[in-house]
Amino acid sequence: MPKAYWIARVDVHNMDGYKQYVAENGPVFAQFGARFIVRGGQFEAKEGTSRSRNVVLEFKDYATALACYHSPEYQRLVEMRKPHGDSDLVIIEGYDGPQPS
């Protein structure tokens, strides 16, 4: 079964308010076995639009990634985060098939 990912792009408008979301999301992500692959960091947007912050979380499978997002614990964090920035979030199933040769 392929892994799944949250791919988030965020523009934070109020870092002080956003810090509370960051401080409280770890236990929720740990509950669902999530692992940060990307958490901010240096980047260059080569095509299309971008936001100032990028995050990629890895989950054991698609169902778990969806369950985390829909959980009451994470939905509380969504409401905490919303006033402090704008974000795009995609939850996507990974690819576990053959690679092109």
C-alpha positions in Angstrom: 0.0 0.0 0.0 1.5 3.4 -1.0 2.2 6.1 1.5 0.2 9.3 1.4 1.2 13.0 1.8 -0.1 16.3 2.9 1.4 19.0 0.7 0.8 22.4 2.2 1.7 25.9 1.1 1.2 28.7 3.5 1.5 32.5 3.7 1.6 33.5 7.4 0.3 37.0 8.1 0.6 36.8 11.9 3.6 34.8 13.0 2.8 35.2 16.7 -0.6 33.7 16.3 0.6 31.0 13.9 3.2 29.9 16.5 0.5 28.4 18.7 -0.6 26.2 15.8 2.9 25.0 15.3 3.4 24.4 19.0 0.3 22.2 19.2 0.3 20.2 16.0 3.1 17.8 16.9 1.0 15.5 19.2 -1.8 15.4 16.7 0.5 14.4 13.9 2.3 11.9 16.1 -1.1 10.3 17.0 -1.5 9.5 13.2 2.1 8.5 12.7 2.9 11.5 10.5 6.5 12.4 9.7 7.7 15.8 8.4 9.5 15.5 5.0 9.6 19.3 4.4 9.0 21.9 7.1 9.7 25.4 5.7 13.2 25.6 4.4 14.9 27.3 1.5 13.2 27.0 -1.9 13.0 28.5 -5.3 9.7 28.7 -7.2 10.6 27.9 -10.8 7.0 27.7 -12.3 3.6 28.9 -11.3 2.7 30.6 -8.0 4.2 30.0 -4.6 3.6 30.8 -1.0 6.2 31.7 1.6 6.2 28.4 3.5 6.0 24.8 2.3 5.3 21.7 4.3 5.1 18.0 3.3 4.0 15.4 5.8 4.2 11.6 5.2 1.6 9.2 6.4 1.5 5.4 6.2 -1.4 5.4 3.8 -4.2 7.6 2.3 -6.9 6.6 4.8 -4.7 7.7 7.7 -3.8 11.0 6.0 -7.5 11.7 5.6 -8.4 10.6 9.1 -5.8 12.9 10.6 -7.2 15.9 8.7 -10.8 15.1 9.6 -10.1 14.3 13.2 -11.6 16.7 15.9 -8.1 17.3 17.2 -6.8 18.6 13.8 -10.0 20.5 13.0 -9.5 22.4 16.2 -6.0 23.3 15.0 -7.4 24.4 11.6 -9.6 26.9 13.3 -6.7 28.1 15.4 -4.5 28.5 12.2 -7.0 30.1 9.8 -6.9 33.7 11.2 -3.1 33.9 10.9 -2.5 33.0 7.3 -3.7 31.6 4.0 -3.0 28.1 2.9 -3.4 25.5 0.2 -3.5 21.8 1.3 -3.5 18.7 -0.9 -3.8 15.2 0.5 -2.4 12.8 -2.1 -1.7 9.1 -2.4 1.9 8.3 -3.2 3.1 6.2 -6.1 4.4 2.8 -5.4 4.7 1.4 -9.0 7.5 0.9 -11.4 9.7 3.8 -12.3 10.3 4.8 -16.0 13.5 3.5 -17.4 
